[in-house]
Amino acid sequence: MRADSGDLGPFSGPGDITPGRSRTPYVRRGGPMYYRGRDMALTHQGMRISERDWEVFLGHAAKTLAKFQVPEAEQRDVVALVQSLKKDIVE
């Protein structure tokens, strides 16, 4: 996804993703690996992410998965995982 996409307003910007650096090291390094960062609720607390913001994000995610020709089954898995986090992200 493009970090500078204007339709995600305050949640996007050129500083969000370091150029040349992936946010998906788990796959690139052969996994399985386990996330050890902060939980989603704490990370997104106070960001006021709305339902509309969530839907825009999902649209970007779908376009990105399609662009990289991720098979349908894996796309469904990714969407299911992301949707399982919604309650901790959307206010």
Backbone as numpy.savetxt, mean C-alpha at the origin, in Angstrom:
# Nx Ny Nz CAx CAy CAz Cx Cy Cz
3.34 2.04 -7.25 2.50 3.21 -7.25 3.38 4.44 -7.25
2.88 5.46 -7.87 3.63 6.71 -7.89 3.45 7.42 -6.56
4.54 7.81 -5.99 4.48 8.50 -4.70 4.01 9.93 -4.85
4.11 10.49 -6.05 3.75 11.89 -6.24 2.36 12.07 -6.84
1.52 11.06 -6.76 0.17 11.14 -7.29 -0.62 12.15 -6.47
-1.16 13.15 -7.12 -1.85 14.22 -6.42 -3.19 13.85 -5.83
-3.80 12.76 -6.27 -5.14 12.45 -5.79 -5.17 11.80 -4.41
-4.03 11.58 -3.82 -4.00 11.11 -2.44 -3.61 12.23 -1.49
-3.63 13.44 -1.99 -3.45 14.63 -1.18 -2.27 14.58 -0.24
-2.55 14.76 1.06 -1.46 14.85 2.03 -0.73 13.53 2.29
-1.23 12.44 1.71 -0.61 11.14 1.94 0.42 10.81 0.87
0.59 11.69 -0.10 1.53 11.41 -1.18 2.47 12.59 -1.34
3.59 12.32 -1.93 4.56 13.37 -2.18 5.86 12.75 -2.60
6.74 13.55 -3.19 7.99 13.00 -3.70 8.87 12.39 -2.63
8.66 12.73 -1.37 9.50 12.18 -0.31 9.04 10.84 0.23
7.91 10.34 -0.23 7.35 9.12 0.34 8.15 7.86 0.01
8.70 7.80 -1.18 9.46 6.62 -1.58 10.84 7.06 -2.03
11.85 6.50 -1.41 13.22 6.82 -1.78 13.49 6.28 -3.18
13.97 7.13 -4.11 14.23 6.66 -5.47 15.16 5.45 -5.47
14.79 4.45 -6.28 15.61 3.26 -6.41 15.45 2.26 -5.28
14.56 2.52 -4.38 14.37 1.64 -3.23 12.96 1.07 -3.23
12.85 -0.20 -3.05 11.56 -0.87 -3.08 10.94 -0.91 -1.70
9.61 -0.84 -1.65 8.90 -1.04 -0.39 8.55 -2.50 -0.19
9.01 -3.38 -1.08 8.68 -4.79 -0.98 9.92 -5.66 -0.90
10.76 -5.45 0.11 11.99 -6.25 0.20 11.71 -7.71 0.50
10.55 -8.02 1.05 10.23 -9.39 1.43 10.20 -10.30 0.22
9.59 -9.85 -0.86 9.49 -10.66 -2.07 10.84 -10.71 -2.77
11.50 -9.60 -2.90 12.76 -9.51 -3.61 13.84 -10.38 -2.97
13.75 -10.59 -1.69 14.79 -11.35 -0.99 14.43 -12.81 -0.81
13.37 -13.24 -1.45 13.04 -14.66 -1.44 12.13 -15.14 -0.34
11.81 -14.30 0.63 10.87 -14.63 1.69 10.86 -16.10 2.08
10.01 -16.62 2.94 9.10 -15.76 3.67 9.83 -14.98 4.77
9.39 -13.78 4.97 9.95 -12.95 6.02 8.77 -12.38 6.81
9.04 -11.88 7.97 7.99 -11.39 8.82 8.18 -9.91 9.09
7.08 -9.17 9.02 7.08 -7.74 9.27 7.30 -7.49 10.76
8.24 -6.62 11.08 8.53 -6.33 12.49 8.36 -4.86 12.82
7.68 -4.13 11.94 7.47 -2.70 12.15 6.29 -2.44 13.08
5.95 -1.16 13.20 4.82 -0.76 14.04 3.53 -1.32 13.45
2.55 -1.52 14.31 1.27 -2.03 13.80 0.56 -0.94 13.00
-0.36 -1.36 12.17 -1.04 -0.44 11.25 -1.84 0.63 11.97
-2.52 0.28 13.06 -3.33 1.26 13.79 -2.45 2.38 14.33
-1.34 2.05 14.95 -0.44 3.06 15.49 0.19 3.90 14.37
0.59 3.24 13.30 1.24 3.93 12.19 0.31 4.96 11.55
-0.97 4.64 11.42 -1.91 5.51 10.72 -2.76 6.38 11.64
-2.54 6.26 12.94 -3.31 7.04 13.92 -3.17 8.54 13.64
-4.30 9.23 13.59 -4.30 10.67 13.41 -4.11 11.14 11.97
-3.96 10.24 11.03 -3.76 10.63 9.64 -5.07 11.00 8.94
-6.19 10.69 9.58 -7.52 11.00 9.03 -7.70 10.47 7.61
-7.35 9.23 7.40 -7.54 8.60 6.10 -9.01 8.25 5.96
-9.62 8.79 4.92 -11.05 8.61 4.71 -11.34 7.40 3.82
-12.61 7.07 3.75 -13.05 5.99 2.85 -12.66 6.32 1.41
-12.81 7.57 1.02 -12.43 7.98 -0.33 -10.94 7.80 -0.56
-10.11 8.20 0.39 -8.66 8.00 0.29 -8.35 6.52 0.10
-9.04 5.68 0.86 -8.85 4.23 0.79 -9.18 3.72 -0.61
-10.31 4.16 -1.16 -10.72 3.72 -2.49 -9.73 4.18 -3.56
-9.23 5.39 -3.43 -8.22 5.89 -4.39 -6.97 5.03 -4.30
-6.53 4.74 -3.08 -5.36 3.87 -2.89 -5.57 2.51 -3.55
-6.74 1.90 -3.33 -7.02 0.60 -3.92 -6.99 0.66 -5.45
-7.47 1.76 -6.01 -7.42 1.93 -7.46 -5.98 1.97 -7.96
-5.13 2.70 -7.27 -3.71 2.75 -7.63 -3.06 1.38 -7.50
-3.39 0.69 -6.43 -2.82 -0.64 -6.21 -3.23 -1.59 -7.33
-4.51 -1.55 -7.73 -4.99 -2.42 -8.80 -4.27 -2.13 -10.11
-4.09 -0.85 -10.42 -3.38 -0.48 -11.65 -1.93 -0.95 -11.62
-1.30 -0.84 -10.46 0.09 -1.26 -10.32 0.22 -2.77 -10.50
-0.66 -3.53 -9.88 -0.63 -4.98 -10.03 -0.84 -5.39 -11.49
-1.77 -4.72 -12.16 -2.02 -5.02 -13.57 -0.83 -4.64 -14.44
-0.24 -3.49 -14.16 0.92 -3.03 -14.95 2.05 -4.05 -14.91
2.26 -4.64 -13.77 3.34 -5.61 -13.62 2.88 -7.05 -13.89
1.69 -7.16 -14.45 1.12 -8.44 -14.89 1.14 -9.51 -13.79
0.77 -9.07 -12.60 0.65 -10.01 -11.49 -0.56 -10.90 -11.79
-0.40 -12.21 -11.71 -1.53 -13.11 -11.99 -2.74 -12.81 -11.10
-3.93 -13.08 -11.65 -5.18 -12.78 -10.95 -5.25 -13.37 -9.55
-4.84 -14.61 -9.39 -4.91 -15.25 -8.07 -4.08 -14.48 -7.05
-2.88 -14.07 -7.44 -2.02 -13.31 -6.54 -2.58 -11.91 -6.29
-3.21 -11.32 -7.30 -3.85 -10.02 -7.10 -4.95 -10.13 -6.05
-5.73 -11.19 -6.13 -6.79 -11.39 -5.13 -6.20 -11.56 -3.73
-5.08 -12.28 -3.63 -4.42 -12.46 -2.34 -3.95 -11.13 -1.76
-3.34 -10.30 -2.62 -2.85 -8.99 -2.17 -4.02 -8.13 -1.70
-5.08 -8.08 -2.49 -6.25 -7.27 -2.13 -6.86 -7.77 -0.82
-6.95 -9.07 -0.65 -7.50 -9.62 0.60 -6.64 -9.22 1.79
-5.33 -9.29 1.64 -4.43 -8.89 2.73 -4.60 -7.41 3.06
-4.59 -6.57 2.03 -4.72 -5.12 2.24 -6.09 -4.81 2.86
-7.14 -5.44 2.36 -8.48 -5.18 2.92 -8.57 -5.59 4.39
-7.80 -6.60 4.78 -7.82 -7.02 6.18 -7.23 -5.96 7.11
-6.49 -5.02 6.56 -5.87 -3.95 7.34 -6.71 -2.68 7.42
-7.76 -2.63 6.63 -8.58 -1.41 6.50 -9.05 -0.88 7.84
-9.53 -1.75 8.70 -10.09 -1.29 9.99 -9.04 -0.56 10.83
-7.77 -0.83 10.61 -6.70 -0.18 11.36 -6.18 1.08 10.68
-6.63 1.33 9.46 -6.08 2.45 8.67 -7.10 3.55 8.45
-8.32 3.20 8.06 -9.35 4.19 7.73 -10.04 4.67 9.00
-10.16 5.97 9.12 -10.84 6.54 10.31 -12.30 6.82 10.00
